[in-house]
């Protein structure tokens, strides 16, 4: 069996090609032919993998420069220390939110899928297995040390745990969040201290223990929207969460009476 991978200047492999199998008489040899040209990026070389006779695992047999068309295999060419591991992996999908959590990259798309990479392989996605599925598109996805906050539809939840051991889902609010408003505050070690986002009922603060606080729910009836942008501004010890909403809608809880 044979397959190939592209390798960049940092030594990162692409996903493997489809596996090709061939049956040989004992006196025959093997030639990799019609090797593909690079289709994107600027790879350093093409890595060739081959199984042993009747073997189930593929091992590196050669690294060739882009543009090489054929390569002949010798019996002494196997690198038994480098097995092919990137079967059925793909580049990142198109998404609308991208975050990092516990050595994985997470991508939320517009169909309710959360795609995540293999551990410490931030550009290797397995679409057949590595995903979470929500009933509607996720508008807020903000990880902290112990889990991930998700706001979608009319729900805000905290997924405590990790992908390997599984998550414990805690329901937090019976309303969601405004897409595009998620922000994080990092401590001096670069670890999330708190996360913020705008909801239909005001600004939400998510803490490391998975709890949330609505800062203004009992004070004002803020406008809502389907999307927006946000930033966190800090100056002279004052932290401000600034939000701009697209096509805002007045809250149905806002007062409509006044005295002139």
KOLDONU-455842 format. One record per atom (N, C-alpha, C, CB): x, y, z. Coordinates in steps of 0.02 Angstrom, whole numbers, plus 50000, padded with zeros to 5 digits. Atoms other than C-alpha are relative to their C-alpha. Glycine has a CB too. Example, Ala and Ser with C-alpha at 12.3 -4.5 7.8 and 13.67 -1.06 7.14 Angstrom:
% KOLDONU-455842
500454994150000
506154977550390
500455006050000
499505000150062
499584994149997
506844994750357
499615005550037
500205002349929
This chain:
% KOLDONU-455842
500434994150000
500005000050000
500455006250000
499515000050062
499604993950006
500625017649961
499575006150009
500365000149932
500334993649993
500165035650001
500535005450002
499565000350064
499534994449998
500955052949996
499715005650043
500165002649929
500194994149962
500935068750105
500465005749980
500044998650077
499584994250008
501555086350078
500265002250068
499615005849967
499684997949938
502755093350210
500245007249991
500604995350020
499794993050006
503035111950243
500685001250033
499485004650031
499334998449974
504605120950303
500074998950074
500165007249984
499995001549928
504125117950485
499974992650015
499435003650036
500055007249991
504015099250457
499304997450012
500424998050057
500705002049990
502115098950469
499734996649938
499565006250018
500285003850056
501285085750361
499285002049985
500054992650014
500704999550020
499695087950263
499654993450015
499945002049925
500345006349999
498355074850266
500254995549944
499255001049995
499755004850050
498795059150170
499524999649941
500094993150032
500405001450059
498205055449995
499604993650012
500444999549937
500325006549997
497065040749962
500524994549995
499474999349943
499535005650003
497945024249990
499914996149935
499904995350062
500005004150061
498405014849832
500314993350017
500395003549942
499735006749987
498694996049840
500204996749935
499494995750038
499755003550058
499634984949721
500234993150021
500595004049966
499785006949988
499974966249711
500594998549954
499424994949990
499395001250039
501734961249655
500214992750002
500565004450026
499635006349998
502614945549605
500645001150040
500164997349928
499434999349955
504104942149718
500605003249967
500204993350028
499414997450034
505354947649585
499915007149975
500174995549942
500144993350026
504554964549548
500205005450050
499265000649982
499864994249958
504974981849615
499425005049997
500655003449980
500534995049996
503954997549649
500275006849979
499715000450072
499844993250020
504005014649567
499405004450014
500205000349925
500524994949993
502995029649626
500015004049935
500125004650064
500034996450063
502415037349463
499465005350000
499894995349944
500494994650007
501445052949410
499885003450067
499344997349972
500064996749936
501815061149578
499675006949991
500695000750035
500404993950010
500655076049605
500405006450011
499395000050046
499714993449985
501175094349596
499635003150060
499965004749939
500354996749944
500765105449747
499415004049974
500485004550039
500604996350020
499035112949738
499915006550038
499394995650008
500054993949960
499245126349872
500615000650044
499355000050043
499444998849956
500535134249984
500674999349965
499984995250059
499325000750027
502405132049962
500354994350037
500405006650007
499715005749963
502845114350024
500744999149986
499624993649984
499295001250008
504645109550052
500144993649961
500344999750068
499925006250037
504475091749991
499384995650006
500614996250025
500545005050000
503315077049957
500264993850034
499764998549927
499795005949962
503435062550079
499634993949974
499875000950076
500285006150027
503165045050011
499974994750055
500424997449940
500105005349950
502455031150120
499834993549964
499435002050050
500125006650029
502405012450084
499964994950056
500564998249949
500035005449951
501894997050180
500514994649982
499284996950002
499605006050015
502954981550195
499554995049965
500314996950065
500395005150035
502404966150099
499484997050047
500464994549972
500575002649961
500684961050165
499915003650067
500094992750013
500064996249937
500864974250301
499405004650000
500635004050012
500574995649993
499484985350368
500205007250017
499544997350054
499764993349983
500555000350421
500455002649945
500374999950068
499594996950051
501385012650303
500575003850033
499585004749956
499414996749974
503155019350333
500305004549947
500524994850024
499684995550047
504125033550258
500554996349962
500305006150037
499475002950041
505225028150114
500425005349965
499714995349948
499614994850033
505775044850040
499675006850008
500094998449925
500234993150006
505615063850040
500285002649934
500235004450061
499784997650065
505675071149864
499795007249991
499714995649943
500154993050011
505675089149804
499395000749956
500605003649970
500574998850044
504115096549725
500215000149926
499665006750018
499845000450070
504095093249539
500294993349980
500485005349982
499775006750016
504825075749552
499424995949973
500314996650063
500545003750033
503825064449437
499984992650019
500065000749925
499975007149983
504415046849481
500534998850052
500134995849937
499505001949950
505365038149620
499994992550007
499875003650068
499955007349993
505985020149629
500174998250072
500544997249952
499915002249931
505925010849793
500494994250004
499324998050031
499555005549987
507334999949858
499804996650065
500745002450004
500205003949942
507154986449990
500275003050065
500234992849993
499704997249939
508254996350112
499745006950015
500765000249993
500224993249994
507245012250099
499525001550057
499695002149939
500514998849949
506035010050244
500295003650061
499694993550022
499844996749937
506105021950392
499504997350051
499955007949994
500465003449954
505345010650525
499805004450059
500314993750025
500174995749944
505325024950649
499485005249983
500615003550025
500504995050019
504085035650550
499424996749964
500325005549956
500605003250028
502375028050524
499515005449977
499664995450053
500514995350024
500995036750426
499445000550051
499724997749931
500514998949949
499795044550550
499435004549976
500315003150062
500484995050021
498845057350447
499504997549948
500365006049974
500525002550044
497575046250363
499345003450015
499934992450007
500684997349994
495865053950332
499975006650037
499554994950034
500024993349971
496345071250394
499975005149944
500625001250045
500124994850049
495905087350305
500205006750028
499275000049978
499884993149976
496325105950314
499385002650035
500205004649943
500554997049962
495225117350418
499405001549954
500235006450034
500594998350039
493425119450359
499875007650004
499384996250025
500224993049996
492625136350325
499595000850064
499595002149937
500364999049938
492005143150491
499885007350015
500374996750057
500134993049981
491355158650577
500275001750068
499265001249998
499654998849936
492175156650748
500584995150004
499524999350062
499425004349992
493925149750778
500305001350069
500535001449944
499714999449933
494615146350952
500484994250012
499445000250054
499525005149981
495975136051037
499824997450070
500735002749999
500165002949935
495655123951181
500394993650011
499244998650005
499645006049979
496805111351266
500384996549943
499524995050031
499585002950052
497975108951120
499644998349936
500324994050025
500385001250061
496615108450987
499745006649973
499424995150013
500344994350032
495935121050863
499274998149989
500345001949933
500715001150008
494045122850859
499735004949948
499635001050068
500314995950051
493035129350712
499244998950003
500274998449929
500735000450001
491175133250724
499755002449933
499695004350057
500264998050065
490255133550558
499295002550006
500044994149951
500674997050000
488565140650508
499444994850003
499915004249939
500505005349999
487675123650515
499944996650068
500174994849949
500055003049934
487895119850701
500564995250017
499364996650007
499445004549985
489495109550688
500575003850033
500244996749935
499374997849971
490995112250800
500524994849980
499965000950078
499475004650022
492495104150712
500615001250043
500165001049925
499394999249960
494055100850814
500554995449974
499864998450075
499425003550027
495805094950770
500224994350046
500575004849989
499645004749959
496855080750831
500425003850052
500454995349957
499604996549950
497845085050991
500685002249972
500124995550061
499364997050021
499315096650952
500114999849925
500574996650035
499964999950074
498935095250765
499495005249977
499854992849969
500484994650006
498145112150738
499735001149930
500315006250025
500284999450067
497825110050552
499764993349973
500515003049953
500225006650021
497255091850548
499304998550029
500514994650023
500705001349980
495365089150553
499774993349972
499535005749975
500315006250022
494485072350544
499245001049999
500204994150046
500714998450006
492755076350477
499544994150017
499865002449931
500425005849987
492145058550504
499874998950075
500324993849971
500065001749929
492365058750693
500075006050047
500504994950018
499824994749953
493015075050769
499525006049994
500725002349990
500484994450003
491475086050790
499494999450057
499655000249932
500604999549959
490085091750906
499475003049955
500125004450064
500544997550041
488385095350832
499465003150043
499704994349957
500534996449965
487145108350895
499405000749954
500265007050023
500604999550041
485345110650836
499985006249956
499394999850044
499974994050041
485755127850767
500715002950005
499465005350022
499334997250002
487275138550729
500205002850068
500045005549947
499744997349938
488355142850879
500215007349990
500604995750026
499854992850005
488465161750906
500595002150044
499395004050017
499444998549955
489715161751050
500344993450018
499755003750065
499595005849980
491125149251081
500625002750034
500184995449938
499454997049963
492315154751218
500284995050051
499775006450036
499695004749953
493495142251303
500325003550059
500524995749963
499604998249942
494215144151477
500384993750021
499555002850059
499575005549981
495365132551573
499624993450008
500355001650064
500355006249985
494045119951626
499454997949953
499725000450067
500545001750045
492845119951480
499875005449949
499374998650040
500174995550055
491965129551343
499295002650009
500084996449932
500664996950000
490515141851346
499734999949928
500025007350027
500334999950064
489285139651203
499335003750008
499894992949972
500654996850004
487825151251162
499724998749931
500045007750015
500305001850064
486645145251026
499245000150009
500244993049976
500734999749996
484815148250988
499785003650063
499714993149998
500254997149937
483945151351154
500334996850061
499254999250005
499665003349945
485255142851263
500715002650007
500014992449989
499294998949984
486895146751348
500214994250045
500125007050034
499795006049964
487845131451410
500755000150012
499814993749960
499295000949987
489515126751484
500174992649993
500205002750070
499765006950009
490395110951424
500634999150042
500134998449924
499435001149955
491525105851569
500354993549982
499774999950074
499635006050014
492915093551531
500415000749937
499544994149994
499595000050060
493815088651372
499734994849951
500744998550017
500255004550052
493575079051210
500174992750016
500295002049933
499815006949986
494515063551270
499544996850052
500724999650024
500395002949945
493565060951433
499255001149992
500235002850066
500704998250007
491925068451374
499835006250040
499564994250021
500214993849968
490995083951428
499394998950045
499845005349948
500604999449959
489755087451567
499685006649982
500164999450077
500334994150025
488485099751499
499585003250055
499564998449939
500394996349950
487795113051617
499615005649964
500475003050055
500424994850028
486335124051564
500065006250045
499264997749994
499874993849963
486635142251615
499455005249992
500665002949980
500514994950014
485375153751531
499524997549947
500335006649978
500505001850050
483775151951431
499995005249944
499314999350032
499934995750059
484405164051300
500724999349975
499845007550018
499355001050031
485885164351182
500445006250002
499914998049929
499544994450003
487195177051130
499995003249931
500704997950018
499964996450063
487545189550992
500644998049965
499975007750012
499425002350039
488695182550859
500495005749987
499764997049934
499474995250014
490355191450841
500235004150060
499785004549948
499844995749942
490425198951017
500434996550053
499375002450032
499595003549950
491475185751109
500695003050006
500054992749982
499344997349985
493045192451193
500294996550061
499975007750011
499675003449944
494325185451315
500505004750032
500354993649976
499494996449962
495405193251451
500514994950024
499695004150060
499475004649981
497075184451476
500375002650061
500494998849942
499584997849945
498105184651635
500725000749976
499964994950059
499304998850019
499985187851638
500334993849970
500395002450059
499725006250029
500315169551591
499684998249933
499914994350049
500335001450063
499225170751437
499424995250005
500494997349952
500565004649988
497855160051514
499355004150007
500124995650064
500624996349993
496025165651500
499825001150073
499434996349966
500214998149933
495495174951656
499245000450005
500315006850020
500724999550007
493715179151603
499845000649926
499725006150040
500234998950069
492705179151442
499375004250003
499874993249963
500574995550004
491405191751388
499644999049934
500225007450008
500374999550062
490025192451260
499345003750013
499864993149969
500634996549994
488425201951226
499444995049987
499965005949952
500595004150010
486765192951246
499415004549982
499844995850064
500614996150014
484995198251203
499765003850061
499454995349975
500204996749938
484835203651385
500585003450035
499674995050046
499454996249970
486495212251413
500664996349999
499835001650071
499315002650002
488345209051439
500084994250048
500495005650018
499885006049961
488845191751501
500744999450015
499744993749963
499315001649981
490435187651597
500034992750020
500245004650059
499905007049983
491005169551601
500634999150041
500034995849937
499445001049955
492145164051743
500324993149988
499785000650073
499635006250010
493415149851751
499634993950026
500685000550033
500375005749972
492235138951854
499384998249959
499805001550071
500585001550042
490935139051715
499375003750018
499874992850003
500584996049982
489765151451797
499985006349956
500025001950075
500074993850039
489085166951709
499615005150041
499644998649933
500354994449968
488485183951767
499785004949946
500455003550052
500254994750044
487385196151671
500095006650038
499254998749979
499814994049963
488075213151719
499445005250003
500605003149969
500484994550004
486555223751672
499274997749999
500145004149939
500685002650011
485025212351667
499495003350046
499994992650011
500474997149952
484235220151822
500025007750000
500144997550069
499914992750000
484725238051776
499725003349938
500735001750007
500224997150063
484345241251592
499724994649955
500585003849966
500255004650051
483465233351443
500375001649935
499215000549991
499604998150058
484815233751308
499694997849934
500704997050006
500225002150066
484495232651123
500334993349983
500185005349947
499755006450022
484755215851039
500155000249925
499514994350017
499845000550071
485395210250869
500234992949985
500565005249980
499765006650020
485895194950770
500764999649997
499714998149932
499275000050003
487715200350756
500275006750022
500254998449928
499694993849978
488935213450813
500754999150005
499725002350067
499285000349988
490735217250860
500125002750070
500405004149947
499854997849932
491555220051029
500755000450010
499694995150051
499314999749978
493195224651110
500015001650075
500415005249960
499904998449929
493875226151286
500535005350004
500204993650040
499544994349993
494705242551332
500175000850074
499685006649971
499774999049931
495745244851489
500465006050003
500374993650026
499594994149990
496465261251549
499915002550071
499815005649949
500014997549931
496935267751722
499604995550047
499725007150002
500345004749957
496275252051803
499274999049985
500075002150070
500715000650019
494575253651718
499944995549939
499695006949987
500125004650055
493995239351608
499315001449971
500064992650023
500634998750033
492645242951480
499894994949944
499985007249971
500205004650054
491715230951366
499585004149952
499614993850028
500334995750048
491215240451209
499704995649945
500505005249970
500355004150049
489925233151090
499675004449948
499464995650035
500364996950056
489305238550919
499554994749969
500495003149948
500485004950025
487715229850859
499775001949930
499404999550048
500244999050068
487145227650679
499244999550000
500324995049951
500744999850004
485325232550649
499684998450067
499754995249946
500265001549933
484895233350835
499235000650003
500315004650051
500725000149989
483125229850894
499865001850073
499704993049983
500174997949932
482345238251046
499714994250040
499515005950000
500245005449957
482035226251190
499265000850015
500404999850065
500704999749983
480235221651225
499895001350074
499654993549981
500054998449929
480625224851408
500135007450014
500504995950040
499854992949991
481085243051378
499355004050013
500375002949939
500604996049985
479865256051448
499825004249939
500125004550061
500244995950056
478815265151320
499615006050025
499554995849953
500364994349970
478105278151440
500505004950028
499514997750055
499564994949970
478855294451496
499585006150019
500575002149949
500334993649980
478395311051576
500455005649977
499885000450079
499624994350027
478945326951488
500085005350055
499665003049937
